[in-house]
Amino acid sequence: MIYLKCSKVIDRISDIIDGQASLFVRMRFYGHLMICKNCRRYFNQFKTVHELAGKVSSDDLPPDFDHVMAFVMDEIEKQDEKKDV
Ligand SMILES: [Zn+2]
């Protein structure tokens, strides 16, 4: 299950950026980003600020990134199925 509320996502952004969030939290977080344009934009801005501050490097994907994306794609397919009903 991905985060449904934008406020939950906003709460987690600094944990995600800092690499403090668990795999489970990251899955829920990125799942929301895939379906929510507003949070995606907010997250990108937040990330850019941190990159400029030298805290993260943009090409440094987490080792479990593939797992997270697979989970996210599953969740999106489920959402699409629900829409069809
Ligand atoms: Zn959102």
PDB file of the backbone (N, CA, C, O) and the ligand in Angstrom, with CONECT records:
HET     ZN  A 101       1
ATOM      1  N   MET A   1       0.848  -1.204   0.000  1.00  0.00           N
ATOM      2  CA  MET A   1       0.000   0.000   0.000  1.00  0.00           C
ATOM      3  C   MET A   1       0.877   1.245   0.000  1.00  0.00           C
ATOM      4  O   MET A   1       1.785   1.372   0.821  1.00  0.00           O
ATOM      5  N   ILE A   2       0.610   2.137  -0.896  1.00  0.00           N
ATOM      6  CA  ILE A   2       1.396   3.370  -0.963  1.00  0.00           C
ATOM      7  C   ILE A   2       0.733   4.445  -0.111  1.00  0.00           C
ATOM      8  O   ILE A   2      -0.433   4.325   0.267  1.00  0.00           O
ATOM      9  N   TYR A   3       1.483   5.484   0.183  1.00  0.00           N
ATOM     10  CA  TYR A   3       0.908   6.607   0.920  1.00  0.00           C
ATOM     11  C   TYR A   3      -0.170   7.251   0.070  1.00  0.00           C
ATOM     12  O   TYR A   3       0.012   7.473  -1.128  1.00  0.00           O
ATOM     13  N   LEU A   4      -1.288   7.547   0.700  1.00  0.00           N
ATOM     14  CA  LEU A   4      -2.367   8.199  -0.026  1.00  0.00           C
ATOM     15  C   LEU A   4      -2.438   9.687   0.290  1.00  0.00           C
ATOM     16  O   LEU A   4      -2.920  10.484  -0.516  1.00  0.00           O
ATOM     17  N   LYS A   5      -1.951  10.050   1.472  1.00  0.00           N
ATOM     18  CA  LYS A   5      -2.039  11.455   1.860  1.00  0.00           C
ATOM     19  C   LYS A   5      -0.733  12.183   1.564  1.00  0.00           C
ATOM     20  O   LYS A   5       0.351  11.705   1.900  1.00  0.00           O
ATOM     21  N   CYS A   6      -0.853  13.341   0.931  1.00  0.00           N
ATOM     22  CA  CYS A   6       0.321  14.134   0.605  1.00  0.00           C
ATOM     23  C   CYS A   6       1.068  14.534   1.879  1.00  0.00           C
ATOM     24  O   CYS A   6       2.296  14.611   1.870  1.00  0.00           O
ATOM     25  N   SER A   7       0.363  14.784   2.948  1.00  0.00           N
ATOM     26  CA  SER A   7       1.023  15.213   4.181  1.00  0.00           C
ATOM     27  C   SER A   7       1.979  14.141   4.692  1.00  0.00           C
ATOM     28  O   SER A   7       3.031  14.465   5.242  1.00  0.00           O
ATOM     29  N   LYS A   8       1.626  12.867   4.516  1.00  0.00           N
ATOM     30  CA  LYS A   8       2.510  11.763   4.917  1.00  0.00           C
ATOM     31  C   LYS A   8       3.796  11.788   4.109  1.00  0.00           C
ATOM     32  O   LYS A   8       4.885  11.553   4.632  1.00  0.00           O
ATOM     33  N   VAL A   9       3.648  12.072   2.841  1.00  0.00           N
ATOM     34  CA  VAL A   9       4.803  12.102   1.943  1.00  0.00           C
ATOM     35  C   VAL A   9       5.721  13.262   2.317  1.00  0.00           C
ATOM     36  O   VAL A   9       6.939  13.102   2.392  1.00  0.00           O
ATOM     37  N   ILE A  10       5.134  14.414   2.546  1.00  0.00           N
ATOM     38  CA  ILE A  10       5.926  15.598   2.903  1.00  0.00           C
ATOM     39  C   ILE A  10       6.694  15.331   4.201  1.00  0.00           C
ATOM     40  O   ILE A  10       7.854  15.722   4.334  1.00  0.00           O
ATOM     41  N   ASP A  11       6.045  14.670   5.143  1.00  0.00           N
ATOM     42  CA  ASP A  11       6.692  14.335   6.415  1.00  0.00           C
ATOM     43  C   ASP A  11       7.948  13.502   6.218  1.00  0.00           C
ATOM     44  O   ASP A  11       8.909  13.619   6.979  1.00  0.00           O
ATOM     45  N   ARG A  12       7.934  12.669   5.201  1.00  0.00           N
ATOM     46  CA  ARG A  12       9.011  11.690   5.020  1.00  0.00           C
ATOM     47  C   ARG A  12      10.150  12.178   4.141  1.00  0.00           C
ATOM     48  O   ARG A  12      11.191  11.526   4.054  1.00  0.00           O
ATOM     49  N   ILE A  13       9.963  13.314   3.492  1.00  0.00           N
ATOM     50  CA  ILE A  13      10.926  13.719   2.470  1.00  0.00           C
ATOM     51  C   ILE A  13      12.349  13.801   3.022  1.00  0.00           C
ATOM     52  O   ILE A  13      13.280  13.299   2.392  1.00  0.00           O
ATOM     53  N   SER A  14      12.530  14.420   4.179  1.00  0.00           N
ATOM     54  CA  SER A  14      13.902  14.583   4.677  1.00  0.00           C
ATOM     55  C   SER A  14      14.511  13.233   5.033  1.00  0.00           C
ATOM     56  O   SER A  14      15.713  13.039   4.855  1.00  0.00           O
ATOM     57  N   ASP A  15      13.702  12.288   5.537  1.00  0.00           N
ATOM     58  CA  ASP A  15      14.212  10.938   5.822  1.00  0.00           C
ATOM     59  C   ASP A  15      14.672  10.250   4.546  1.00  0.00           C
ATOM     60  O   ASP A  15      15.710   9.589   4.522  1.00  0.00           O
ATOM     61  N   ILE A  16      13.891  10.412   3.489  1.00  0.00           N
ATOM     62  CA  ILE A  16      14.225   9.799   2.208  1.00  0.00           C
ATOM     63  C   ILE A  16      15.540  10.376   1.679  1.00  0.00           C
ATOM     64  O   ILE A  16      16.437   9.640   1.269  1.00  0.00           O
ATOM     65  N   ILE A  17      15.632  11.691   1.695  1.00  0.00           N
ATOM     66  CA  ILE A  17      16.819  12.369   1.184  1.00  0.00           C
ATOM     67  C   ILE A  17      18.063  11.975   1.980  1.00  0.00           C
ATOM     68  O   ILE A  17      19.138  11.764   1.418  1.00  0.00           O
ATOM     69  N   ASP A  18      17.895  11.881   3.281  1.00  0.00           N
ATOM     70  CA  ASP A  18      19.031  11.548   4.150  1.00  0.00           C
ATOM     71  C   ASP A  18      19.375  10.064   4.121  1.00  0.00           C
ATOM     72  O   ASP A  18      20.398   9.648   4.667  1.00  0.00           O
ATOM     73  N   GLY A  19      18.512   9.260   3.478  1.00  0.00           N
ATOM     74  CA  GLY A  19      18.759   7.818   3.453  1.00  0.00           C
ATOM     75  C   GLY A  19      18.389   7.141   4.759  1.00  0.00           C
ATOM     76  O   GLY A  19      18.832   6.023   5.023  1.00  0.00           O
ATOM     77  N   GLN A  20      17.586   7.801   5.580  1.00  0.00           N
ATOM     78  CA  GLN A  20      17.209   7.246   6.880  1.00  0.00           C
ATOM     79  C   GLN A  20      15.946   6.387   6.797  1.00  0.00           C
ATOM     80  O   GLN A  20      15.679   5.582   7.689  1.00  0.00           O
ATOM     81  N   ALA A  21      15.180   6.559   5.735  1.00  0.00           N
ATOM     82  CA  ALA A  21      13.906   5.846   5.632  1.00  0.00           C
ATOM     83  C   ALA A  21      14.137   4.360   5.330  1.00  0.00           C
ATOM     84  O   ALA A  21      15.072   4.001   4.613  1.00  0.00           O
ATOM     85  N   SER A  22      13.282   3.514   5.879  1.00  0.00           N
ATOM     86  CA  SER A  22      13.371   2.075   5.613  1.00  0.00           C
ATOM     87  C   SER A  22      12.920   1.777   4.186  1.00  0.00           C
ATOM     88  O   SER A  22      12.324   2.623   3.519  1.00  0.00           O
ATOM     89  N   LEU A  23      13.213   0.565   3.732  1.00  0.00           N
ATOM     90  CA  LEU A  23      12.793   0.159   2.392  1.00  0.00           C
ATOM     91  C   LEU A  23      11.279   0.288   2.245  1.00  0.00           C
ATOM     92  O   LEU A  23      10.781   0.763   1.224  1.00  0.00           O
ATOM     93  N   PHE A  24      10.561  -0.137   3.270  1.00  0.00           N
ATOM     94  CA  PHE A  24       9.101  -0.083   3.241  1.00  0.00           C
ATOM     95  C   PHE A  24       8.597   1.351   3.070  1.00  0.00           C
ATOM     96  O   PHE A  24       7.703   1.627   2.269  1.00  0.00           O
ATOM     97  N   VAL A  25       9.194   2.243   3.841  1.00  0.00           N
ATOM     98  CA  VAL A  25       8.796   3.655   3.739  1.00  0.00           C
ATOM     99  C   VAL A  25       9.107   4.187   2.347  1.00  0.00           C
ATOM    100  O   VAL A  25       8.306   4.916   1.762  1.00  0.00           O
ATOM    101  N   ARG A  26      10.282   3.818   1.812  1.00  0.00           N
ATOM    102  CA  ARG A  26      10.644   4.305   0.470  1.00  0.00           C
ATOM    103  C   ARG A  26       9.668   3.813  -0.586  1.00  0.00           C
ATOM    104  O   ARG A  26       9.296   4.559  -1.492  1.00  0.00           O
ATOM    105  N   MET A  27       9.251   2.546  -0.467  1.00  0.00           N
ATOM    106  CA  MET A  27       8.282   2.010  -1.425  1.00  0.00           C
ATOM    107  C   MET A  27       6.989   2.816  -1.402  1.00  0.00           C
ATOM    108  O   MET A  27       6.462   3.208  -2.443  1.00  0.00           O
ATOM    109  N   ARG A  28       6.496   3.052  -0.199  1.00  0.00           N
ATOM    110  CA  ARG A  28       5.240   3.796  -0.073  1.00  0.00           C
ATOM    111  C   ARG A  28       5.411   5.219  -0.585  1.00  0.00           C
ATOM    112  O   ARG A  28       4.520   5.781  -1.222  1.00  0.00           O
ATOM    113  N   PHE A  29       6.571   5.784  -0.292  1.00  0.00           N
ATOM    114  CA  PHE A  29       6.863   7.160  -0.675  1.00  0.00           C
ATOM    115  C   PHE A  29       6.917   7.309  -2.194  1.00  0.00           C
ATOM    116  O   PHE A  29       6.223   8.148  -2.768  1.00  0.00           O
ATOM    117  N   TYR A  30       7.755   6.480  -2.844  1.00  0.00           N
ATOM    118  CA  TYR A  30       7.908   6.603  -4.306  1.00  0.00           C
ATOM    119  C   TYR A  30       6.619   6.217  -5.026  1.00  0.00           C
ATOM    120  O   TYR A  30       6.321   6.734  -6.103  1.00  0.00           O
ATOM    121  N   GLY A  31       5.863   5.311  -4.427  1.00  0.00           N
ATOM    122  CA  GLY A  31       4.568   4.953  -5.004  1.00  0.00           C
ATOM    123  C   GLY A  31       3.658   6.167  -5.091  1.00  0.00           C
ATOM    124  O   GLY A  31       2.972   6.381  -6.091  1.00  0.00           O
ATOM    125  N   HIS A  32       3.666   6.943  -4.043  1.00  0.00           N
ATOM    126  CA  HIS A  32       2.844   8.155  -4.057  1.00  0.00           C
ATOM    127  C   HIS A  32       3.345   9.143  -5.109  1.00  0.00           C
ATOM    128  O   HIS A  32       2.558   9.775  -5.813  1.00  0.00           O
ATOM    129  N   LEU A  33       4.652   9.262  -5.200  1.00  0.00           N
ATOM    130  CA  LEU A  33       5.214  10.217  -6.167  1.00  0.00           C
ATOM    131  C   LEU A  33       4.777   9.890  -7.598  1.00  0.00           C
ATOM    132  O   LEU A  33       4.559  10.781  -8.418  1.00  0.00           O
ATOM    133  N   MET A  34       4.653   8.570  -7.878  1.00  0.00           N
ATOM    134  CA  MET A  34       4.279   8.164  -9.231  1.00  0.00           C
ATOM    135  C   MET A  34       2.860   8.605  -9.585  1.00  0.00           C
ATOM    136  O   MET A  34       2.548   8.835 -10.753  1.00  0.00           O
ATOM    137  N   ILE A  35       2.013   8.720  -8.580  1.00  0.00           N
ATOM    138  CA  ILE A  35       0.618   9.072  -8.869  1.00  0.00           C
ATOM    139  C   ILE A  35       0.297  10.525  -8.531  1.00  0.00           C
ATOM    140  O   ILE A  35      -0.801  10.998  -8.826  1.00  0.00           O
ATOM    141  N   CYS A  36       1.233  11.233  -7.921  1.00  0.00           N
ATOM    142  CA  CYS A  36       0.932  12.596  -7.471  1.00  0.00           C
ATOM    143  C   CYS A  36       1.956  13.588  -8.010  1.00  0.00           C
ATOM    144  O   CYS A  36       3.106  13.632  -7.575  1.00  0.00           O
ATOM    145  N   LYS A  37       1.499  14.375  -8.964  1.00  0.00           N
ATOM    146  CA  LYS A  37       2.369  15.333  -9.636  1.00  0.00           C
ATOM    147  C   LYS A  37       2.867  16.400  -8.669  1.00  0.00           C
ATOM    148  O   LYS A  37       4.020  16.824  -8.746  1.00  0.00           O
ATOM    149  N   ASN A  38       2.018  16.823  -7.777  1.00  0.00           N
ATOM    150  CA  ASN A  38       2.396  17.887  -6.841  1.00  0.00           C
ATOM    151  C   ASN A  38       3.533  17.459  -5.934  1.00  0.00           C
ATOM    152  O   ASN A  38       4.495  18.204  -5.748  1.00  0.00           O
ATOM    153  N   CYS A  39       3.431  16.269  -5.370  1.00  0.00           N
ATOM    154  CA  CYS A  39       4.478  15.789  -4.469  1.00  0.00           C
ATOM    155  C   CYS A  39       5.765  15.530  -5.232  1.00  0.00           C
ATOM    156  O   CYS A  39       6.861  15.740  -4.714  1.00  0.00           O
ATOM    157  N   ARG A  40       5.619  15.067  -6.476  1.00  0.00           N
ATOM    158  CA  ARG A  40       6.791  14.806  -7.297  1.00  0.00           C
ATOM    159  C   ARG A  40       7.559  16.116  -7.501  1.00  0.00           C
ATOM    160  O   ARG A  40       8.783  16.146  -7.380  1.00  0.00           O
ATOM    161  N   ARG A  41       6.854  17.169  -7.802  1.00  0.00           N
ATOM    162  CA  ARG A  41       7.488  18.462  -8.033  1.00  0.00           C
ATOM    163  C   ARG A  41       8.146  18.954  -6.731  1.00  0.00           C
ATOM    164  O   ARG A  41       9.274  19.448  -6.730  1.00  0.00           O
ATOM    165  N   TYR A  42       7.416  18.805  -5.646  1.00  0.00           N
ATOM    166  CA  TYR A  42       7.935  19.250  -4.353  1.00  0.00           C
ATOM    167  C   TYR A  42       9.203  18.478  -3.988  1.00  0.00           C
ATOM    168  O   TYR A  42      10.198  19.055  -3.548  1.00  0.00           O
ATOM    169  N   PHE A  43       9.141  17.163  -4.182  1.00  0.00           N
ATOM    170  CA  PHE A  43      10.287  16.317  -3.864  1.00  0.00           C
ATOM    171  C   PHE A  43      11.500  16.693  -4.702  1.00  0.00           C
ATOM    172  O   PHE A  43      12.616  16.759  -4.186  1.00  0.00           O
ATOM    173  N   ASN A  44      11.289  16.938  -5.982  1.00  0.00           N
ATOM    174  CA  ASN A  44      12.394  17.308  -6.871  1.00  0.00           C
ATOM    175  C   ASN A  44      13.035  18.624  -6.447  1.00  0.00           C
ATOM    176  O   ASN A  44      14.256  18.777  -6.488  1.00  0.00           O
ATOM    177  N   GLN A  45      12.205  19.560  -6.044  1.00  0.00           N
ATOM    178  CA  GLN A  45      12.739  20.841  -5.580  1.00  0.00           C
ATOM    179  C   GLN A  45      13.565  20.639  -4.314  1.00  0.00           C
ATOM    180  O   GLN A  45      14.658  21.186  -4.168  1.00  0.00           O
ATOM    181  N   PHE A  46      13.020  19.848  -3.413  1.00  0.00           N
ATOM    182  CA  PHE A  46      13.682  19.572  -2.148  1.00  0.00           C
ATOM    183  C   PHE A  46      15.031  18.910  -2.385  1.00  0.00           C
ATOM    184  O   PHE A  46      16.042  19.266  -1.779  1.00  0.00           O
ATOM    185  N   LYS A  47      15.011  17.935  -3.286  1.00  0.00           N
ATOM    186  CA  LYS A  47      16.220  17.176  -3.601  1.00  0.00           C
ATOM    187  C   LYS A  47      17.273  18.088  -4.230  1.00  0.00           C
ATOM    188  O   LYS A  47      18.457  18.001  -3.906  1.00  0.00           O
ATOM    189  N   THR A  48      16.830  18.958  -5.127  1.00  0.00           N
ATOM    190  CA  THR A  48      17.753  19.872  -5.802  1.00  0.00           C
ATOM    191  C   THR A  48      18.451  20.770  -4.795  1.00  0.00           C
ATOM    192  O   THR A  48      19.654  21.012  -4.895  1.00  0.00           O
ATOM    193  N   VAL A  49      17.701  21.256  -3.837  1.00  0.00           N
ATOM    194  CA  VAL A  49      18.286  22.114  -2.805  1.00  0.00           C
ATOM    195  C   VAL A  49      19.360  21.352  -2.042  1.00  0.00           C
ATOM    196  O   VAL A  49      20.429  21.894  -1.763  1.00  0.00           O
ATOM    197  N   HIS A  50      19.079  20.093  -1.702  1.00  0.00           N
ATOM    198  CA  HIS A  50      20.053  19.287  -0.964  1.00  0.00           C
ATOM    199  C   HIS A  50      21.267  18.952  -1.824  1.00  0.00           C
ATOM    200  O   HIS A  50      22.395  18.902  -1.334  1.00  0.00           O
ATOM    201  N   GLU A  51      21.020  18.722  -3.113  1.00  0.00           N
ATOM    202  CA  GLU A  51      22.140  18.435  -4.015  1.00  0.00           C
ATOM    203  C   GLU A  51      23.063  19.642  -4.099  1.00  0.00           C
ATOM    204  O   GLU A  51      24.286  19.507  -4.079  1.00  0.00           O
ATOM    205  N   LEU A  52      22.465  20.816  -4.192  1.00  0.00           N
ATOM    206  CA  LEU A  52      23.255  22.036  -4.270  1.00  0.00           C
ATOM    207  C   LEU A  52      24.040  22.243  -2.979  1.00  0.00           C
ATOM    208  O   LEU A  52      25.135  22.807  -2.982  1.00  0.00           O
ATOM    209  N   ALA A  53      23.461  21.779  -1.883  1.00  0.00           N
ATOM    210  CA  ALA A  53      24.135  21.900  -0.584  1.00  0.00           C
ATOM    211  C   ALA A  53      25.199  20.821  -0.411  1.00  0.00           C
ATOM    212  O   ALA A  53      25.915  20.802   0.590  1.00  0.00           O
ATOM    213  N   GLY A  54      25.302  19.914  -1.400  1.00  0.00           N
ATOM    214  CA  GLY A  54      26.343  18.894  -1.366  1.00  0.00           C
ATOM    215  C   GLY A  54      26.024  17.720  -0.459  1.00  0.00           C
ATOM    216  O   GLY A  54      26.919  16.948  -0.114  1.00  0.00           O
ATOM    217  N   LYS A  55      24.767  17.570  -0.067  1.00  0.00           N
ATOM    218  CA  LYS A  55      24.408  16.494   0.856  1.00  0.00           C
ATOM    219  C   LYS A  55      24.151  15.169   0.153  1.00  0.00           C
ATOM    220  O   LYS A  55      24.401  14.104   0.717  1.00  0.00           O
ATOM    221  N   VAL A  56      23.652  15.233  -1.075  1.00  0.00           N
ATOM    222  CA  VAL A  56      23.449  14.000  -1.841  1.00  0.00           C
ATOM    223  C   VAL A  56      23.977  14.190  -3.247  1.00  0.00           C
ATOM    224  O   VAL A  56      24.011  15.314  -3.748  1.00  0.00           O
ATOM    225  N   SER A  57      24.387  13.120  -3.887  1.00  0.00           N
ATOM    226  CA  SER A  57      24.779  13.200  -5.286  1.00  0.00           C
ATOM    227  C   SER A  57      23.658  12.603  -6.118  1.00  0.00           C
ATOM    228  O   SER A  57      23.090  11.568  -5.769  1.00  0.00           O
ATOM    229  N   SER A  58      23.345  13.267  -7.222  1.00  0.00           N
ATOM    230  CA  SER A  58      22.149  12.908  -7.974  1.00  0.00           C
ATOM    231  C   SER A  58      22.250  11.532  -8.627  1.00  0.00           C
ATOM    232  O   SER A  58      21.223  10.906  -8.887  1.00  0.00           O
ATOM    233  N   ASP A  59      23.459  11.048  -8.899  1.00  0.00           N
ATOM    234  CA  ASP A  59      23.581   9.752  -9.584  1.00  0.00           C
ATOM    235  C   ASP A  59      23.799   8.598  -8.603  1.00  0.00           C
ATOM    236  O   ASP A  59      24.218   7.509  -8.997  1.00  0.00           O
ATOM    237  N   ASP A  60      23.516   8.844  -7.343  1.00  0.00           N
ATOM    238  CA  ASP A  60      23.747   7.843  -6.314  1.00  0.00           C
ATOM    239  C   ASP A  60      22.440   7.155  -5.947  1.00  0.00           C
ATOM    240  O   ASP A  60      21.829   7.475  -4.928  1.00  0.00           O
ATOM    241  N   LEU A  61      22.012   6.210  -6.778  1.00  0.00           N
ATOM    242  CA  LEU A  61      20.759   5.503  -6.522  1.00  0.00           C
ATOM    243  C   LEU A  61      20.956   4.510  -5.377  1.00  0.00           C
ATOM    244  O   LEU A  61      22.031   3.926  -5.238  1.00  0.00           O
ATOM    245  N   PRO A  62      19.930   4.320  -4.563  1.00  0.00           N
ATOM    246  CA  PRO A  62      20.048   3.338  -3.479  1.00  0.00           C
ATOM    247  C   PRO A  62      20.178   1.927  -4.047  1.00  0.00           C
ATOM    248  O   PRO A  62      19.675   1.664  -5.139  1.00  0.00           O
ATOM    249  N   PRO A  63      20.841   1.013  -3.333  1.00  0.00           N
ATOM    250  CA  PRO A  63      21.070  -0.347  -3.850  1.00  0.00           C
ATOM    251  C   PRO A  63      19.776  -1.120  -4.086  1.00  0.00           C
ATOM    252  O   PRO A  63      19.741  -2.042  -4.900  1.00  0.00           O
ATOM    253  N   ASP A  64      18.725  -0.748  -3.382  1.00  0.00           N
ATOM    254  CA  ASP A  64      17.461  -1.478  -3.541  1.00  0.00           C
ATOM    255  C   ASP A  64      16.496  -0.748  -4.470  1.00  0.00           C
ATOM    256  O   ASP A  64      15.291  -0.999  -4.449  1.00  0.00           O
ATOM    257  N   PHE A  65      17.032   0.147  -5.277  1.00  0.00           N
ATOM    258  CA  PHE A  65      16.178   0.969  -6.132  1.00  0.00           C
ATOM    259  C   PHE A  65      15.295   0.111  -7.055  1.00  0.00           C
ATOM    260  O   PHE A  65      14.121   0.422  -7.259  1.00  0.00           O
ATOM    261  N   ASP A  66      15.862  -0.962  -7.606  1.00  0.00           N
ATOM    262  CA  ASP A  66      15.097  -1.825  -8.505  1.00  0.00           C
ATOM    263  C   ASP A  66      13.896  -2.437  -7.807  1.00  0.00           C
ATOM    264  O   ASP A  66      12.809  -2.515  -8.380  1.00  0.00           O
ATOM    265  N   HIS A  67      14.093  -2.871  -6.566  1.00  0.00           N
ATOM    266  CA  HIS A  67      12.988  -3.441  -5.804  1.00  0.00           C
ATOM    267  C   HIS A  67      11.898  -2.415  -5.574  1.00  0.00           C
ATOM    268  O   HIS A  67      10.708  -2.700  -5.703  1.00  0.00           O
ATOM    269  N   VAL A  68      12.336  -1.212  -5.230  1.00  0.00           N
ATOM    270  CA  VAL A  68      11.370  -0.149  -4.969  1.00  0.00           C
ATOM    271  C   VAL A  68      10.560   0.124  -6.225  1.00  0.00           C
ATOM    272  O   VAL A  68       9.335   0.232  -6.164  1.00  0.00           O
ATOM    273  N   MET A  69      11.229   0.235  -7.357  1.00  0.00           N
ATOM    274  CA  MET A  69      10.514   0.551  -8.592  1.00  0.00           C
ATOM    275  C   MET A  69       9.574  -0.577  -9.007  1.00  0.00           C
ATOM    276  O   MET A  69       8.481  -0.316  -9.509  1.00  0.00           O
ATOM    277  N   ALA A  70       9.992  -1.838  -8.801  1.00  0.00           N
ATOM    278  CA  ALA A  70       9.119  -2.963  -9.130  1.00  0.00           C
ATOM    279  C   ALA A  70       7.852  -2.904  -8.294  1.00  0.00           C
ATOM    280  O   ALA A  70       6.750  -3.122  -8.797  1.00  0.00           O
ATOM    281  N   PHE A  71       8.020  -2.610  -7.018  1.00  0.00           N
ATOM    282  CA  PHE A  71       6.870  -2.485  -6.127  1.00  0.00           C
ATOM    283  C   PHE A  71       5.954  -1.357  -6.588  1.00  0.00           C
ATOM    284  O   PHE A  71       4.732  -1.503  -6.632  1.00  0.00           O
ATOM    285  N   VAL A  72       6.564  -0.243  -6.925  1.00  0.00           N
ATOM    286  CA  VAL A  72       5.791   0.923  -7.339  1.00  0.00           C
ATOM    287  C   VAL A  72       4.979   0.612  -8.599  1.00  0.00           C
ATOM    288  O   VAL A  72       3.806   0.976  -8.689  1.00  0.00           O
ATOM    289  N   MET A  73       5.598  -0.054  -9.563  1.00  0.00           N
ATOM    290  CA  MET A  73       4.896  -0.368 -10.803  1.00  0.00           C
ATOM    291  C   MET A  73       3.713  -1.306 -10.529  1.00  0.00           C
ATOM    292  O   MET A  73       2.648  -1.157 -11.128  1.00  0.00           O
ATOM    293  N   ASP A  74       3.902  -2.263  -9.629  1.00  0.00           N
ATOM    294  CA  ASP A  74       2.806  -3.147  -9.222  1.00  0.00           C
ATOM    295  C   ASP A  74       1.629  -2.359  -8.669  1.00  0.00           C
ATOM    296  O   ASP A  74       0.475  -2.576  -9.037  1.00  0.00           O
ATOM    297  N   GLU A  75       1.963  -1.433  -7.771  1.00  0.00           N
ATOM    298  CA  GLU A  75       0.911  -0.649  -7.130  1.00  0.00           C
ATOM    299  C   GLU A  75       0.151   0.179  -8.167  1.00  0.00           C
ATOM    300  O   GLU A  75      -1.068   0.322  -8.080  1.00  0.00           O
ATOM    301  N   ILE A  76       0.864   0.714  -9.131  1.00  0.00           N
ATOM    302  CA  ILE A  76       0.214   1.549 -10.142  1.00  0.00           C
ATOM    303  C   ILE A  76      -0.703   0.697 -11.011  1.00  0.00           C
ATOM    304  O   ILE A  76      -1.794   1.130 -11.382  1.00  0.00           O
ATOM    305  N   GLU A  77      -0.257  -0.514 -11.334  1.00  0.00           N
ATOM    306  CA  GLU A  77      -1.126  -1.404 -12.109  1.00  0.00           C
ATOM    307  C   GLU A  77      -2.399  -1.702 -11.348  1.00  0.00           C
ATOM    308  O   GLU A  77      -3.484  -1.732 -11.928  1.00  0.00           O
ATOM    309  N   LYS A  78      -2.269  -1.923 -10.045  1.00  0.00           N
ATOM    310  CA  LYS A  78      -3.450  -2.181  -9.216  1.00  0.00           C
ATOM    311  C   LYS A  78      -4.393  -0.993  -9.241  1.00  0.00           C
ATOM    312  O   LYS A  78      -5.609  -1.154  -9.343  1.00  0.00           O
ATOM    313  N   GLN A  79      -3.820   0.212  -9.146  1.00  0.00           N
ATOM    314  CA  GLN A  79      -4.637   1.416  -9.173  1.00  0.00           C
ATOM    315  C   GLN A  79      -5.390   1.530 -10.498  1.00  0.00           C
ATOM    316  O   GLN A  79      -6.566   1.893 -10.526  1.00  0.00           O
ATOM    317  N   ASP A  80      -4.713   1.220 -11.569  1.00  0.00           N
ATOM    318  CA  ASP A  80      -5.338   1.300 -12.887  1.00  0.00           C
ATOM    319  C   ASP A  80      -6.493   0.319 -13.001  1.00  0.00           C
ATOM    320  O   ASP A  80      -7.539   0.633 -13.571  1.00  0.00           O
ATOM    321  N   GLU A  81      -6.289  -0.883 -12.446  1.00  0.00           N
ATOM    322  CA  GLU A  81      -7.357  -1.890 -12.483  1.00  0.00           C
ATOM    323  C   GLU A  81      -8.579  -1.382 -11.761  1.00  0.00           C
ATOM    324  O   GLU A  81      -9.705  -1.571 -12.221  1.00  0.00           O
ATOM    325  N   LYS A  82      -8.361  -0.734 -10.624  1.00  0.00           N
ATOM    326  CA  LYS A  82      -9.491  -0.212  -9.838  1.00  0.00           C
ATOM    327  C   LYS A  82     -10.265   0.824 -10.647  1.00  0.00           C
ATOM    328  O   LYS A  82     -11.494   0.871 -10.592  1.00  0.00           O
ATOM    329  N   LYS A  83      -9.546   1.646 -11.392  1.00  0.00           N
ATOM    330  CA  LYS A  83     -10.205   2.705 -12.170  1.00  0.00           C
ATOM    331  C   LYS A  83     -11.141   2.115 -13.221  1.00  0.00           C
ATOM    332  O   LYS A  83     -12.185   2.688 -13.531  1.00  0.00           O
ATOM    333  N   ASP A  84     -10.753   0.964 -13.761  1.00  0.00           N
ATOM    334  CA  ASP A  84     -11.552   0.371 -14.826  1.00  0.00           C
ATOM    335  C   ASP A  84     -12.893  -0.152 -14.359  1.00  0.00           C
ATOM    336  O   ASP A  84     -13.844  -0.227 -15.137  1.00  0.00           O
ATOM    337  N   VAL A  85     -12.970  -0.517 -13.076  1.00  0.00           N
ATOM    338  CA  VAL A  85     -14.195  -1.127 -12.558  1.00  0.00           C
ATOM    339  C   VAL A  85     -15.341  -0.117 -12.546  1.00  0.00           C
ATOM    340  O   VAL A  85     -16.454  -0.451 -12.141  1.00  0.00           O
TER     341      VAL A  85
HETATM  342 ZN    ZN A 101       0.869  13.986  -3.068  1.00  0.00          ZN2+
END
